[in-house]
Amino acid sequence: MELTDLSATTEQRVLRSTFASYAIQLARLGINFGVKIALGRLILPEGHGLYELALRIVTVASAVRDLGLPYQLVRDKRRPYGTVLAITVALGVLITLALVALAPLFGPFNADLPFVLRVFAVWVLLDGLAVVPRAFFERELTIGNLVAPEIWRGVVMAIVSVALAWWGWRHWSLVIGDLVGAALLAGYSWAKAWGKIPLKVEWEQAYDLVRKSFFLFLIWITLQLVTYIDIYIVDWYRGTHTAGLYVRSWWIAFVVATIVYPRAFFPTLMAYIDDRPRFVEFFRLGVVQLLGCQVVASYFLFFNAERTLGILLGPNWIVAAPILRVLAFIPFFDQFTMLGGEMLKAGHRDGKWLWIEILNLVSLVGFGILLTLRYGAAGMGAANYLLAGNLLMAWEVARLFGPRFRTLVGDFALLYLIPLPFFALAAWLGPPGSWTRFLASIAAAALAAGALAARYWRPFRTFFKGDPAAMTQ
């Protein structure tokens, strides 16, 4: 695929990048799904909990390393790739060394965590090396160039992690697999991008870049905390074993949303930033596509939690069924915030997005502690439904859509209600945990997905044909 095809329309480049992003996600799903199943059976929940505690620390540290600059790269007309590379590599080294030095501070969560964190800290540097080529391909809507690097990273991670787990390396198999995968992704991405990215370092740009990305940095940090802090609350009050049950249930609940998330969404919004009808319609279709897939998955998981956990992770995990039931509908009810942040970011309304995420963080921690104390890990999951910032995000989306917001609300009603009768019938046919209900739910999912596709095929086809008259209907 050419890096830049000037003869292609925006819609054509969007389609190519969208299909490429889905190819990446589906390939990663196929690999990661098999790996997670194998590792769920080879490593006990406590090992998964310890690994996730360390992973989320280095993930937040990587957000500090980036300072929001990858997102600024997508919308900065100067294309300052060399300057951003120099900043992220320098910060990657410094933050890696800081994590090694400060690792003992995390000992109260788990006695083994500091040593794991000292090794895992290298991931911050390795992951940072892939930031610039990823941003380059995403900005140019040529995400297809990332397909091979992403797939091979997944393959190598799978081989290393499963082999080490088989030999009894427990949580270390996950850590080492991530380190090897990050190194491979960085090297392969640069092999694809080398000679195509302007790498001139202009330090005089550094202050302006950091200043303009400052709110994006704060947003990303806050968003990471909203996403990851729950496992620390569960670990603190219920232990690492329960944290492992919680985090793997979370992965199952969000696996579909991760696959179908439109990776080219933000660059596409930027392409339509001066064309409000297309901007609004693309946002609407992105929400419909994401939520439509997730609704079907949420119903399926809610009615088949025990059987799903048993099939995917084995008998040691069935005890997490109540947790999975609670978590199943979180992405179902997160329809505004999942993509609304990208809308605000495209409009340079970073301050508003930051306040939304701060409200969400305060709500999550407050309700999370109260409900975890009372109901355990399932209570922590329930706290995710009580995020005050999501209400403010809904208001912002309504402001964007204006009178067309009624159309979006109608879409939500259809997406919620069309699958319900199919799954209600499946639930009636068999008791919880039965093969009868599970097999009937597979049929229900297929019928519901088909019904939703039939309903929304025409709007998607009209949009990508580029019919401007359809944008205001």
Secondary structure by P-SEA (a helix, b strand, c coil): cccccccccaaaaaaaaaaaaaaaaaaaaaaaaaaaaaaaaaccaaaaaaaaaaaaaaaaaaaaaacaaaaaaacccccaaaaaaaaaaaaaaaaaaaaaaacccccccccaaaaaaaaacaaaaaaaaaaaaaaaaaaacccccaaaaaaaaaaaaaaaaaaaaaaccaaaaaaaaaaaaaaaaaaaaaaaccccccccccccaaaaaaaaaaaaaaaaaaaaaaacaaaaaaaacccaaaaaaaaaaaaaacaaaaaacccaaaaaaaaacccaaaaaaaaaaaaaaaaaaaaaaaaaaaacaaaaaaaccccccccaaaaaaaaccccccccccccaaaaaaaacaaaaaaaaaaaaaaaaaaaaaaaaacccaaaaaaaccccaaaaaaaaaaaaaaccaaaaaaaaaaaaaccaaaaaaaaaaacccccaaaaaaaaaaaaaaaaaaaaacaaaaaaaaacccccccc
